[in-house]
C-alpha cells in the first residue's frame, strides 16, 4: 500500500507531524476509507468518511495523531492556544479558485442538542489519493468533556453528512441522522440520473487528476494525436438525420430480460439475457451502419449493460450483437485482462459520456470524458483492459491514457454550460477509449443541446492538453 502523505497546511508549525503519520494510522485511514458505505459514496454534497457500516468518523487529533476520544485541550510546546484540533477526511470536497479553509463552516452537536461552531483551519488534498481531502478544525472554546458529538461541514450552502466523534470520552451524544434519500434516476431514453453517481468515488472515472504528475512523454504523446488538431464534440442534436451521439435508456429492475446472441466477441462477452427493451435507442439510428451501440441502465439494480453492433430481432424479442458487457455500478471491478467490451479499450462507455442533465441540471460533470484517437499503441493502461492496434511506438497513446485540459487554459470566454464541460476536463480529464477521429469527445444526444454552443469547443486544440503520468503500461 502506498504511504499517505498530507500536504502541509499554511500554519505548518501547528501540525509538525503531518509528514510522519505512523503506518498503523495510515493503513487504518485508507483501509476504512476504501470500505466506506456505498450510500455515502453516492452523495453529491461533501462526504465525511466514516468507519465501515458506521457513522463514527475516521478522525485523529492533529498534533499527536491519536484516535478518539480526543481531549478538549492538548499540551503544546509553542504558543498559548491549546485547544485541540481534529483531522477528518472527506470526499467530494474541492475548493474553487479564491476559496480557502475559511470558506467551510463546521458545527458539532452534543447530546443536549447544544451546537458548537468550529473553525476550519486547513483543507488539503491527500497526496496519491486525489479523491480524498483532509480537514483540520479547532474545537470550540466552550466544548468540554461532552462525549459523542455529531460533526458536519458546509461549503457553498451544501452540508455534508454528520459523523460521530468522541470529545473527552466515547458514548452518549445525539442520535444519528436519518440517512438522506438518494437520487432516483428517471426512466426512459436519455433520462436524467439526477446526480446519482456511477461507480464508487475512488473509481478511475471519478478520480480528480488536476494535481496528478505529468507524464514525462506527454509532449510526444500529444503530438501523436495532433497538436494543432481541434477538439470535436461528437454529440449534439441531430446529424445525418439521426440523434447525434451515443444514446442510452434507463429501465426499472422489472424490465424483462431478453436473449442476447453475440458474434465476433462472444468469448469476451458477458452472457445474456439483458434487460433491453424493444425501443432501446441505437447509436446512429435504426438504419445505422456505424458502431450501433446500445446502452441500458438498470436503475434499481444499478447495473450497466452495453452492446456493440446491436440489432433487434423480431421487434426486440431478442438482440444480436458483436459483443456485450455488464458492469456493476456499485463496484470498481474491471473486466478480465485482455478482454474488450462494447468499447475497444474494454471500458464501459456510459460513464464517459457528456450528458445534458449533468451540464444543465447538476451544472457539474464529476467524471472523466471518453475520447478517441486515430492511431493508438498496442498497449493499455488501467482502467483499460484491451488494446486495438499493431503500432508499438511509445509516442502513440495506449488505451486508457488520461489527458487533462491545462490548468492555465482560460475558459472565461465560453458560455456557462461549456465551462461545466471544460472544468471537468481540467479536474477529471479525458480517457482514451477507442480508435476514431483525433480529439473526438463523446456525449449523449439530446434535442435540447445548442449545437452552435457546442461548436465553440472546436476552438480548443490538442496543444491545450497534457498527459497524466502513466504507470504499469501493459504491452505484448
URKACOR-V236992 format. One record per residue. N is the residue number from 0. SS is DSSP state (2 for helix, 1 for strand, 0 for the rest). PHI is phi in whole degrees, -180 to 180 (NA if undefined). D_CENTER is the distance of its C-alpha to the mean C-alpha in Angstrom with 2 decimals. Layout:
n=[N N]
ss=[SS SS]
phi=[PHI PHI]
d_center=[D_CENTER D_CENTER]
This chain:
n=[0 1 2 3 4 5 6 7 8 9 10 11 12 13 14 15 16 17 18 19 20 21 22 23 24 25 26 27 28 29 30 31 32 33 34 35 36 37 38 39 40 41 42 43 44 45 46 47 48 49 50 51 52 53 54 55 56 57 58 59 60 61 62 63 64 65 66 67 68 69 70 71 72 73 74 75 76 77 78 79 80 81 82 83 84 85 86 87 88 89 90 91 92 93 94 95 96 97 98 99 100 101 102 103 104 105 106 107 108 109 110 111 112 113 114 115 116 117 118 119 120 121 122 123 124 125 126 127 128 129 130 131 132 133 134 135 136 137 138 139 140 141 142 143 144 145 146 147 148 149 150 151 152 153 154 155 156 157 158 159 160 161 162 163 164 165 166 167 168 169 170 171 172 173 174 175 176 177 178 179 180 181 182 183 184 185 186 187 188 189 190 191 192 193 194 195 196 197 198 199 200 201 202 203 204 205 206 207 208 209 210 211 212 213 214 215 216 217 218 219 220 221 222 223 224 225 226 227 228 229 230 231 232 233 234 235 236 237 238 239 240 241 242 243 244 245 246 247 248 249 250 251 252 253 254 255 256 257 258 259 260 261 262 263 264 265 266 267 268 269 270 271 272 273 274 275 276 277 278 279 280 281 282 283 284 285 286 287 288 289 290 291 292 293 294 295 296 297 298 299 300 301 302 303 304 305 306 307 308 309 310 311 312 313 314 315 316 317 318 319 320 321 322 323 324 325 326 327 328 329 330 331 332 333 334 335 336 337 338 339 340 341 342 343 344 345 346 347 348 349 350 351 352 353 354 355 356 357 358 359 360 361 362 363 364 365 366 367 368 369 370 371 372 373 374 375 376 377 378 379 380 381 382 383 384 385 386 387 388 389 390 391 392 393 394 395 396 397 398 399 400 401 402 403 404 405 406 407 408 409 410 411 412 413 414 415 416 417 418 419 420 421 422 423 424 425 426 427 428 429 430 431 432 433 434 435 436 437 438 439 440 441 442 443 444 445 446 447 448 449 450 451 452 453 454 455 456 457 458 459 460 461 462 463 464 465 466 467 468 469 470 471 472 473 474 475]
ss=[0 0 0 0 1 1 0 0 0 0 0 2 2 2 2 0 0 2 2 2 0 0 2 2 2 2 2 2 2 2 2 2 2 2 0 0 0 2 2 2 2 0 0 0 0 0 1 1 0 1 0 0 0 0 0 1 1 0 1 1 1 0 0 0 0 0 1 0 0 1 0 0 1 0 0 0 0 0 0 0 0 0 1 0 1 1 1 1 1 1 1 0 0 0 0 0 0 0 0 0 2 2 2 1 1 1 1 1 1 0 0 0 0 0 1 1 1 1 1 1 1 1 1 1 1 1 1 0 1 1 1 1 1 1 1 1 1 1 0 0 0 0 0 0 0 0 1 1 1 1 1 1 1 1 1 0 0 1 1 0 0 0 1 1 1 1 1 0 0 0 0 0 0 0 0 0 0 0 0 0 0 0 0 0 0 0 0 1 1 0 0 0 0 0 0 0 0 0 0 0 0 0 0 2 2 2 0 0 0 0 0 0 0 1 0 0 0 2 2 2 2 2 2 2 2 0 0 0 0 1 0 1 1 1 0 0 0 1 1 0 0 1 1 0 0 0 0 0 1 1 1 0 0 0 0 0 0 1 1 1 1 1 0 0 0 2 2 2 0 0 0 0 0 1 0 0 0 0 0 0 0 0 0 0 0 0 0 0 0 0 0 0 0 1 1 1 1 1 0 0 0 0 1 1 1 1 1 1 0 0 1 1 1 0 0 0 0 1 1 1 1 0 1 1 1 1 1 1 0 0 0 0 0 0 0 0 0 0 0 0 0 0 0 0 0 0 0 0 0 2 2 2 0 1 0 2 2 2 2 2 2 2 0 0 0 0 0 0 1 1 1 1 1 0 0 1 1 1 1 1 0 0 0 0 0 0 0 0 0 0 0 0 0 0 0 0 1 1 1 0 0 1 1 1 1 0 0 0 0 0 0 0 0 0 0 2 2 2 2 2 2 2 2 2 2 2 2 0 0 1 1 1 1 1 1 0 0 0 0 1 1 1 1 0 0 0 0 0 0 0 2 2 2 2 2 2 2 2 2 0 1 2 2 2 1 1 1 1 0 0 0 0 0 1 1 0]
phi=[NA -69 -73 -94 -122 -100 -62 -70 -75 -60 -93 -60 -64 -72 -130 -69 -104 -56 -90 -124 -57 -69 -61 -62 -68 -56 -65 -66 -62 -69 -61 -71 -65 -68 -102 -57 -58 -58 -61 -70 -70 -90 -71 -93 -79 -54 -122 -77 -81 -121 -67 -58 54 -150 -99 -78 -69 -80 -145 -138 -74 -80 -91 -95 59 -93 -75 -62 -74 -106 -74 -61 -131 -144 -61 -127 -100 -149 69 -121 -88 -103 -66 -69 -108 -113 -110 -113 -128 -143 -118 57 -131 -137 -78 -88 -53 93 -89 -130 -57 -68 -73 -103 -106 -133 -144 -126 -119 -97 -67 -94 63 -87 -100 -122 -65 -126 -93 -85 -106 -154 -137 -160 -69 -88 -59 76 -132 -61 -83 -114 -122 -99 -132 -114 -133 -92 -66 -63 -61 -90 -89 -108 -80 -98 77 -65 -128 -101 -111 -138 -126 -133 -137 55 79 -109 -103 -76 -64 -104 -119 -95 -134 -88 -109 87 -153 -98 131 71 86 -72 -67 -61 -68 -66 -60 -69 -65 -90 -58 -114 -61 -72 -109 114 -64 62 -67 -74 -90 53 88 -67 -83 -90 68 -63 -62 -93 -69 -58 -70 -105 -79 -77 -110 -63 -111 -71 -65 -80 -72 -62 -103 -56 -59 -69 -67 -65 -62 -67 -92 133 -65 -102 -79 -83 -63 -136 -73 -90 -163 162 -92 -134 -142 54 80 -130 -54 -93 137 -103 -82 -150 -140 -102 -125 -79 -65 -86 -58 -60 -82 -126 -62 -128 -108 -106 -111 -54 -116 -59 -72 -117 -109 -84 -66 -79 -79 -116 -85 -97 -75 -59 -95 -57 -68 -112 -56 86 94 -59 -99 -62 -109 -94 -74 50 -70 -126 -126 -127 -111 -88 -72 -85 -96 50 -125 -118 -120 -134 -133 -119 53 -95 -132 -74 -120 53 60 90 -64 -153 -136 -106 -154 -67 -170 -150 -142 -122 -127 -83 -76 -99 -127 -98 -60 -99 -72 -55 -57 91 -88 -86 -147 -75 -118 -61 -79 77 -101 -73 -88 -56 -63 -98 -85 -79 -117 -60 -64 -68 -70 -105 -88 -84 57 -163 -102 -117 -157 -71 -116 -72 -145 -125 -139 -72 -122 -112 -94 -77 -169 -148 -134 -55 -88 -65 -133 -155 -107 -147 -161 -109 -81 -108 -64 -72 -95 -105 -76 -79 -60 90 -61 -107 -124 -136 -68 -60 -59 -78 -70 -83 -104 -65 -83 -94 -66 -55 -66 -71 -65 -59 -66 -71 -63 -65 -66 -79 -86 -107 79 -119 -117 -73 -124 -163 -79 174 -65 -64 63 -88 -103 -102 -156 -95 -70 -162 -65 -88 -59 -104 -62 -64 -64 -63 -64 -63 -66 -72 -78 -85 -111 -56 -65 -84 -113 -143 -94 -79 -54 -106 -125 56 -70 -91 -129 -59]
d_center=[21.24 20.40 22.04 20.21 21.26 20.76 21.46 24.87 25.36 27.82 30.40 30.09 33.58 32.53 30.17 31.75 30.22 26.51 26.91 29.00 26.84 28.56 26.99 27.67 25.51 22.79 22.67 22.88 20.04 17.56 18.94 18.85 15.39 14.05 16.22 15.25 16.05 13.79 14.95 13.64 10.05 10.32 11.77 10.91 13.35 13.25 13.40 16.18 15.97 18.95 20.94 20.50 21.79 23.04 22.71 24.14 22.07 21.20 23.63 26.24 29.10 28.26 31.62 32.68 29.25 30.80 29.04 30.18 32.66 32.81 36.05 36.22 37.70 37.61 40.31 39.56 41.58 40.90 41.15 42.10 38.85 38.42 35.97 33.21 29.69 26.92 23.53 20.57 16.93 13.91 10.17 8.93 11.98 12.54 16.06 16.99 20.03 23.11 21.58 22.73 22.80 25.50 23.12 21.91 24.48 24.88 27.26 28.79 30.99 33.69 35.74 38.19 35.47 36.10 33.17 32.75 30.79 29.29 28.61 25.26 26.41 23.44 19.67 17.97 15.12 15.86 16.76 15.23 12.46 10.29 8.03 11.51 14.10 17.80 20.09 23.87 26.16 29.96 31.72 33.98 37.64 38.84 36.71 38.91 38.87 37.14 35.29 31.95 30.17 27.02 24.84 22.30 20.89 20.66 19.08 20.04 21.66 18.70 19.47 17.51 18.67 21.90 22.47 25.87 27.51 31.17 33.32 36.69 36.36 34.03 34.92 35.79 33.69 32.52 31.13 27.40 25.73 25.27 21.68 20.29 20.15 16.90 16.28 18.33 17.62 20.78 22.69 23.85 23.08 20.29 19.78 17.46 14.72 15.34 11.81 11.23 7.73 7.69 7.57 7.39 5.36 6.66 6.09 6.80 4.95 1.47 4.84 7.08 10.03 12.36 14.67 14.55 18.09 19.57 20.84 24.65 25.22 22.92 25.92 27.37 24.25 23.64 27.37 27.17 24.94 26.94 27.28 29.05 27.37 25.73 22.24 22.70 20.70 21.64 21.36 23.20 26.11 28.72 29.77 32.93 33.46 30.19 26.82 24.93 21.61 20.10 20.78 19.53 21.10 20.10 22.79 23.91 24.31 27.99 27.62 30.33 29.50 31.31 32.36 30.34 32.38 30.75 32.66 31.81 28.84 30.05 30.04 26.29 25.39 24.50 27.69 28.13 29.01 26.01 25.81 26.39 28.45 31.34 29.90 26.51 25.90 26.34 24.87 27.81 29.82 32.26 34.41 31.77 32.69 29.21 26.23 26.56 23.10 22.92 19.68 20.03 17.66 19.54 18.32 20.51 19.80 16.12 16.75 16.25 19.41 19.83 23.15 24.56 28.06 28.43 31.73 32.89 36.17 38.71 36.70 33.54 35.36 33.62 31.49 32.09 29.37 29.07 26.30 23.59 20.52 19.09 15.64 15.10 11.92 12.36 12.63 11.37 14.76 15.45 18.50 21.72 22.23 23.95 23.02 22.02 20.41 20.86 19.36 21.27 18.60 18.24 14.68 13.69 14.27 12.94 9.10 10.20 12.67 13.25 14.60 17.34 16.22 13.03 15.25 18.27 17.56 14.37 15.03 11.45 8.88 5.32 4.33 7.07 10.46 13.07 16.37 19.74 22.57 26.22 27.10 24.75 25.68 26.80 23.97 20.35 17.73 14.93 12.90 15.75 18.88 21.54 23.39 25.49 27.97 31.23 30.70 30.46 30.34 28.02 27.68 25.97 22.21 21.14 18.77 15.16 15.93 13.39 14.93 14.20 16.47 18.81 18.55 22.20 21.86 23.28 21.53 24.00 26.16 23.71 23.58 21.14 19.36 19.07 17.93 14.81 14.11 15.33 13.34 10.09 12.12 12.92 9.73 7.26 10.43 11.94 12.31 15.95 16.43 20.09 23.45 24.38 25.33 24.09 21.19 20.71 17.31 16.68 16.45 18.09 21.66 22.81 26.30 25.08 23.50 25.84 26.46 28.22 25.30 22.97 25.72 25.41 22.35 24.97 26.40 23.59 24.68 23.36 24.82 22.29 19.54 19.30 18.07 15.90 17.98 18.09 19.40 21.25 21.78 23.46 26.70 29.78]
